[in-house]
Amino acid sequence: MSGRGAAGPGRGLLLALLPALCALPRVRGVEEGPGSAHGHSQGFQVVTFEWLHVQDPYIIALWILVASLAKIGFHLSHKVTSVVPESALLIVLGLVLGGIVWAADHIASFTLTPTVFFFYLLPPIVLDAGYFMPNRLFFGNLGTILLYAVVGTVWNAATTGLSLYGVFLSGLMGDLNVGLLDFLLFGSLIAAVDPVAVLAVFEEVHVNEVLFIIVFGESLLNDAVTVVLYNVFESFVTLGGDKVTGVDCVKGIVSFFVVSLGGTLVGVAFAFLLSLVTRFTKHVRIIEPGFVFVISYLSYLTSEMLSLSAILAITFCGICCQKYVKANISEQSATTVRYTMKMLASGAETIIFMFLGISAVNPLIWKWNTAFVLLTLVFISVYRAVGVVLQTWVLNRYRMVQLEIIDQVVMSYGGLRGAVAFALVVLLDERKVKERDLFVSTTIIVVFFTVIFQGLTIKPLVQWLKVKRSEHREPKLNEKLHGRAFDHILSAIEDISGQIGHNYLRDKWSNFDRKFLSKILMRQSAQKSRDRILNVFHELNLKDAISYVAEGERRGSLAFIRSPSTDNMVNVDFSTPRPSTVEASVSYLLRENVSAVCLDMQSLEQRRRSIRDTEDMVTHHTLQQYLYKPRQEYKHLYSRHELTPNEDEKQDKEIFHRTMRKRLESFKSAKLGINPNKKAAKLYKRERAQKRRNSSIPNGKLPLESPMNNFTIKEKDLELSDPEEAPDYGAEVGGGIEFLANITQDTTATDSPSGDTGSDVPLTGRSSPPAAEKPPIPARSPRPRARSPAPPADAPPAGAPPADAPPAGAPPTAPPDREPGAGPERRGLPGAHARSAAARRVHSRRSFQRPRARRRPALLKLASLQPSCHAPPHALEQEETPL
Amino acid sequence: MGAAHSASEEVRELVGKTGFSSDQIEQLHRRFKQLSGDQPTIRKENFNNVPDLELNPIRSKIVRAFFDNRNLRKGSSGLADEINFEDFLTIMSYFRPIDTTMDEEQVQLCRKEKLRFLFHMYDSDSDGRITLEEYRNVVEELLSGNPHIEKESARSIADGAMMEAASVCVGQMEPDQVYEGITFDDFLKPGDRLRECCKCQPCTSHTSRGTSHAHRIQPFFDVWLPRAKELIWQGIDIETKMHVRFLNMETIALCH
């Protein structure tokens, strides 16, 4: 009942809907009388009320709407849904709605009929389960799953039926018109763990994958057993107990194999068909997702027609086709399939649970027998636990990963019964099974008990037992690679040692798959990209690219993406003059400064805002021109058969290639210290030197690199020189503040060619202070400071010995010769240093994946012969010398 | 293998050394003789007789690992020309399932050994580091099974993986720090951390052990959990990944 509180806002809607729903039939009755009476006399009617005409679909649609609205209602309160599983809430809601309908109508007009359940509600859920089944996990544990599904279910059915019969014989249940076979029939339908209930509850519990797949796989695969047991005992009951012969029993066992294997085969056959069909749907993309649903559904119906296990058929259809279908259909179709499937499954599940609740409100079906009901509950729980323990004991002798006691507890406790049992018991024929009503009521109680009580308590139980949970992790490339390596090693070891084990079989299968199946069932183009490792790599790359851009956006500037550098393949040609770039980048630097020091916040704020506008324009421009195009609006041309050809895919690919190259580039040169190509390394060096020499030529490009880059370069210069050591912290600190203020002023005059020495010297002189802000970064502070060259105040850069930086000697010595554009750069540089530690962290976190304009920093060196050299010297050496 | 009594003695000795049961040893010995053609030692060429191995993309690496002195515990580098049965068993014993009777420490040691095998396979020049070149090499071979993946992609995948390893093992890198390669410590470190994590989130196979520690370790839970997300080994359950179930009975896989 706790669900009612949660349903608060939803409830209003429901209550409003319900009277209408209930009233409609009666309205119809009233309406129809006069309508039919006067219909002829009135002649043509402008508007007619045709309830009867739309009644059935209308009611169905309304129920679906009610159930969906209820779901919204539940989730308005996070607290309730985190404690109570949705299935339990839905059952309670169903009870309430059923009560209302009953009160209004006194007819149980809506119940969960077996036909609706088996033909329309169950298939989507099972297909969803199969299609998204983690295959490797499933087949890895197939033995365990099969044992639980087959032996476990038979065990449950037999023990429950027999024990109930035993108690019945003792007379505890009073007078019932039943025999042994009826009890066994009841046992067989109540024995099976229900996939719908298990899914609904376990999806919210998040136990680890192995545990989940065992319980869930069992619930799927035990269908065959249930169907066979049910059919066998039903026919035995029909025959009558005394006429059952040994031959019939043998037939029953044979039929088990026929039903299960036949169902599986049907599923596999349809999966093959489906995969094959999707291979040729290139030109009918729009109906592509339809094939998935129609063909899988056909597999279900076909096996139902052949009285095979329909659940097995559609499960295996999903399991087998997923690989090929996902590869074949387009990205959009895959998304469509995914969402449609989830929607159907989730909707069906919602309806099932709600109708379970509604169906229970029907006094006609209730027949109470306390002993029978309670004993059933006890027996199914106890025997489930006993069965699990016994089977696990056997299994653990063969399993690589042992199933511990805790797992067994969860497995026993997770044996939920659900709608399958209910639908089966409703299917019973009252003429043959005399106590059908008792069975029905007991089944309802069992279902409610397991779903509500166990569903409620399993979460706390799992927490209390500290069951290993599943966790969502980012895919890791190394993980995939090592995993792949392990696979191959293991299968090789099995080959060498002559074992035929799991790995051996998997290896053989994957070879077979690659050689034949994939060639037949997959598109040529799809075969290429289906490698898992490649996928993960692709995914990571995309993610990188996105976060890369996102970071730029977050910082309010995509400038660093545009940073023009020669070794950066990602970048496009920026030779087209773009006047606003300069300013935009200045703003970028400014903002970084602000975040670091926060001194003159207000005055900066003003300035920033105005700059941002122009910058946004630049960003927009860039996005339009070079980067990812925002998804294009589809043309207004309407076509039922085609969507406009999408550029997304191309873009994706392009981004992929770019990032790949980018990662490669930056990685090679930066982190690994490997320059596989000696020649390239030399070239790189020479180019670098060249740049250094040319560095006095301003090109209007701004320093946008991470601080590390700047350090690097400066450090190098320092290495070459032999600066005197004279730290002067006091002056530095003072200068820092001054400097910042200076920048604020200077930005106003950014574009003006301010090449005069007068303003330059003080600026550079003061630019030393940012060093004082370094101390927050502990790792670096001690050494650099000790190495800082001349006291900043008394030595403008020009004063530094020319030998300081041989390659770049010219520019500092001749400051007045600088060309106009140099101004902002110099000013920008110290700003880059002043960044906060946080900013730097952000930067350095994945810095090696970013296009780092490694050569460009040479430009900055003009003003960089300053005490602001902080990178540990070895870093540079390593970078310079190719290993 | 000489007289009957010495053979049984030898077997007993091997049981002690490698942990295989005598049935398994006998079984493996039969296989060994099959591979070697009744010779006392196996050479590299003998592995060509295993037909199923031919399709294995990292075949050469695996075969090489059988002759690697480091794996044979005979030295720190180099390759043996031929291996005898004991060496063969030594290699095989890397893949023995972890015994349920082992205590925590032994299990960890066992794990370490298994990881070392993989590491040695990657580190082909025995310098204790998996360099980018070596890694690329492995990845290229790994992906060679798929004819549609070009070498270039394989290389960039290796690069990507290496970057990832760098970021995981070194964490936040100094601006121009150079990551030369994955050392065994790096290789292992995540595994170590994983063990720590296992105490909080018991591994499926050691749940009972895990829970007993869980209370004690609880305070560290918050410390380890965030880091656990960054581990290389996170998703790999070593129990399932590094073990082969050695059977006692005759099997059907043959070689010609």
HADDOCK unambig.tbl for C-alpha pairs under 7 A between the chains (distance, minus, plus):
assign (segid A and resid 400 and name CA) (segid B and resid 240 and name CA) 6.35 0.50 0.50
assign (segid A and resid 401 and name CA) (segid B and resid 204 and name CA) 6.76 0.50 0.50
assign (segid A and resid 401 and name CA) (segid B and resid 205 and name CA) 5.17 0.50 0.50
assign (segid A and resid 401 and name CA) (segid B and resid 239 and name CA) 6.54 0.50 0.50
assign (segid A and resid 401 and name CA) (segid B and resid 240 and name CA) 6.56 0.50 0.50
assign (segid A and resid 402 and name CA) (segid B and resid 205 and name CA) 5.14 0.50 0.50
assign (segid A and resid 403 and name CA) (segid B and resid 205 and name CA) 6.83 0.50 0.50
assign (segid A and resid 404 and name CA) (segid B and resid 207 and name CA) 6.44 0.50 0.50
assign (segid A and resid 468 and name CA) (segid B and resid 201 and name CA) 5.35 0.50 0.50
assign (segid A and resid 468 and name CA) (segid B and resid 202 and name CA) 5.75 0.50 0.50
assign (segid A and resid 468 and name CA) (segid B and resid 203 and name CA) 6.76 0.50 0.50
assign (segid A and resid 468 and name CA) (segid B and resid 204 and name CA) 6.97 0.50 0.50
assign (segid A and resid 473 and name CA) (segid B and resid 229 and name CA) 6.69 0.50 0.50
assign (segid A and resid 476 and name CA) (segid B and resid 232 and name CA) 6.97 0.50 0.50
assign (segid A and resid 477 and name CA) (segid B and resid 161 and name CA) 5.30 0.50 0.50
assign (segid A and resid 478 and name CA) (segid B and resid 161 and name CA) 5.30 0.50 0.50
assign (segid A and resid 478 and name CA) (segid B and resid 232 and name CA) 5.99 0.50 0.50
assign (segid A and resid 479 and name CA) (segid B and resid 232 and name CA) 5.65 0.50 0.50
assign (segid A and resid 479 and name CA) (segid B and resid 233 and name CA) 5.96 0.50 0.50
assign (segid A and resid 479 and name CA) (segid B and resid 235 and name CA) 6.56 0.50 0.50
assign (segid A and resid 479 and name CA) (segid B and resid 236 and name CA) 6.87 0.50 0.50
assign (segid A and resid 483 and name CA) (segid B and resid 236 and name CA) 6.78 0.50 0.50
assign (segid A and resid 485 and name CA) (segid B and resid 142 and name CA) 6.89 0.50 0.50
assign (segid A and resid 486 and name CA) (segid B and resid 241 and name CA) 6.23 0.50 0.50
assign (segid A and resid 486 and name CA) (segid B and resid 242 and name CA) 6.77 0.50 0.50
assign (segid A and resid 488 and name CA) (segid B and resid 56 and name CA) 6.55 0.50 0.50
assign (segid A and resid 488 and name CA) (segid B and resid 58 and name CA) 6.98 0.50 0.50
assign (segid A and resid 489 and name CA) (segid B and resid 62 and name CA) 6.58 0.50 0.50
assign (segid A and resid 490 and name CA) (segid B and resid 244 and name CA) 6.59 0.50 0.50
assign (segid A and resid 492 and name CA) (segid B and resid 53 and name CA) 6.06 0.50 0.50
assign (segid A and resid 495 and name CA) (segid B and resid 52 and name CA) 6.24 0.50 0.50
assign (segid A and resid 495 and name CA) (segid B and resid 53 and name CA) 6.36 0.50 0.50
assign (segid A and resid 496 and name CA) (segid B and resid 50 and name CA) 6.75 0.50 0.50
assign (segid A and resid 497 and name CA) (segid B and resid 28 and name CA) 6.45 0.50 0.50
assign (segid A and resid 497 and name CA) (segid B and resid 31 and name CA) 6.26 0.50 0.50
assign (segid A and resid 498 and name CA) (segid B and resid 31 and name CA) 6.67 0.50 0.50
assign (segid A and resid 498 and name CA) (segid B and resid 251 and name CA) 6.62 0.50 0.50
assign (segid A and resid 498 and name CA) (segid B and resid 253 and name CA) 5.09 0.50 0.50
assign (segid A and resid 498 and name CA) (segid B and resid 254 and name CA) 6.70 0.50 0.50
assign (segid A and resid 499 and name CA) (segid B and resid 251 and name CA) 5.86 0.50 0.50
assign (segid A and resid 499 and name CA) (segid B and resid 253 and name CA) 6.40 0.50 0.50
assign (segid A and resid 500 and name CA) (segid B and resid 251 and name CA) 6.61 0.50 0.50
assign (segid A and resid 500 and name CA) (segid B and resid 253 and name CA) 6.53 0.50 0.50
assign (segid A and resid 528 and name CA) (segid B and resid 148 and name CA) 4.83 0.50 0.50
assign (segid A and resid 528 and name CA) (segid B and resid 149 and name CA) 6.58 0.50 0.50
assign (segid A and resid 537 and name CA) (segid B and resid 157 and name CA) 6.45 0.50 0.50
assign (segid A and resid 660 and name CA) (segid B and resid 156 and name CA) 6.72 0.50 0.50
assign (segid A and resid 664 and name CA) (segid B and resid 156 and name CA) 6.17 0.50 0.50
assign (segid A and resid 664 and name CA) (segid B and resid 159 and name CA) 6.37 0.50 0.50
assign (segid A and resid 670 and name CA) (segid B and resid 176 and name CA) 6.68 0.50 0.50
assign (segid A and resid 671 and name CA) (segid B and resid 176 and name CA) 6.67 0.50 0.50
assign (segid A and resid 671 and name CA) (segid B and resid 177 and name CA) 6.38 0.50 0.50
assign (segid A and resid 671 and name CA) (segid B and resid 178 and name CA) 4.59 0.50 0.50
assign (segid A and resid 671 and name CA) (segid B and resid 179 and name CA) 5.54 0.50 0.50
assign (segid A and resid 672 and name CA) (segid B and resid 178 and name CA) 5.14 0.50 0.50
assign (segid A and resid 672 and name CA) (segid B and resid 179 and name CA) 4.90 0.50 0.50
assign (segid A and resid 672 and name CA) (segid B and resid 180 and name CA) 5.49 0.50 0.50
assign (segid A and resid 673 and name CA) (segid B and resid 178 and name CA) 5.56 0.50 0.50
assign (segid A and resid 708 and name CA) (segid B and resid 175 and name CA) 5.25 0.50 0.50
assign (segid A and resid 844 and name CA) (segid B and resid 175 and name CA) 6.85 0.50 0.50
assign (segid A and resid 845 and name CA) (segid B and resid 172 and name CA) 6.01 0.50 0.50
assign (segid A and resid 875 and name CA) (segid B and resid 176 and name CA) 5.08 0.50 0.50
assign (segid A and resid 875 and name CA) (segid B and resid 177 and name CA) 5.61 0.50 0.50
assign (segid A and resid 876 and name CA) (segid B and resid 176 and name CA) 6.96 0.50 0.50
